[in-house]
Amino acid sequence: MLAIFLSQGGSPSTVLASVLADPEYLNSRRIQSDEDFVGHLYRELLGRSPFALEVGRGAAILKSEKRSAYVVRLLESDQTAQEPFLRRW
């Protein structure tokens, strides 16, 4: 199913976003708030903790944007984040 999705033009960023924003995934890591979500993404994708400004900005964006869209935004803003994460999965 994944191969079909990718062969039809789906992007690896979209696949990662659907996993990282999945409620079951988030519950298993005890991520409830938007601030927790942003912090988790920075640690998982960028390998560092976010600055307070980045957490605040991310939480503000999530007031009007789905979590999966925010993941794609973060991945596409820093393409180097995608490669190490893909290799780990």
N, C-alpha and C positions, 0 to 999 in steps of 0.2 A: 504494500500500500504506500509506503514511503517512497519507494522507487517510482511509482506511478505519479505521485504528487510532484516529485522533483522533475520527472521527465515532461510534465505538463506545464513547466515554467515556475513551479513553486520554489521558493528560495530557502536555503538553509536557515536564514534569519527567521523566517516565518515558522519553520519547524521548531527551532529553539524557543521562539516566543510562545508557541502553543504549549510547550512542556513547562517552561518557567512560570507561566501565568495560570497553569492548571490548578484549580482549587485543591485537588488531592495532593499534588506536589507541595503546594504552599502549606497545607495543614500538616503534612508529614515533617515539615521543618519549623512548625509553629510560627509561621509568618502571618500576621493578621493585619497590621496597619500598613498604610502606604509607605511610611517611613521605614518600617522593617523590610518591606519589599525592595525599596530603593537600595538600602544598605546591603541586602542579600545579593542583589544584582551586581553591585560594584565589586563585592568580594568574589563572587563566582566568575564574572565575566572579565573584570579588569584586574583582579588579583590584588585589590587594595580596598581599604575602607574609604567611604566617601567623606568629603569635607561637609561640614554642617550646611554650607550654602548649597551644595549639590543635593543633599537630602531634602532641603526645603524646596528647591526648584523642582525636583522630581515629584515630591508630594503635591505641589501646586499643579503640575501638569496632569497628574493622575486624577484630579478633580473633574477634568473634562475629557480624559482620554482613557481608553481601556488599557489594562496592564499589558496585554500582548502587544499593543501598538507602541507602548513605551519601551518594551524590550527591543523591538525592531529599531526604534529611534536610537536607543543606546548602542546597539550593535553597529548600526550604519554610521554613527558618529565617530566610531573608533573601530575600524575594520580589524585592527590587530586583536581585538577582544574575541573575535569569532574563532580564529584559528586554534588557540590553546584550548578553548572550551570544546570545540568539535573533536579534537584529538583525545581529550579525556573521556568523552562519551563513546 
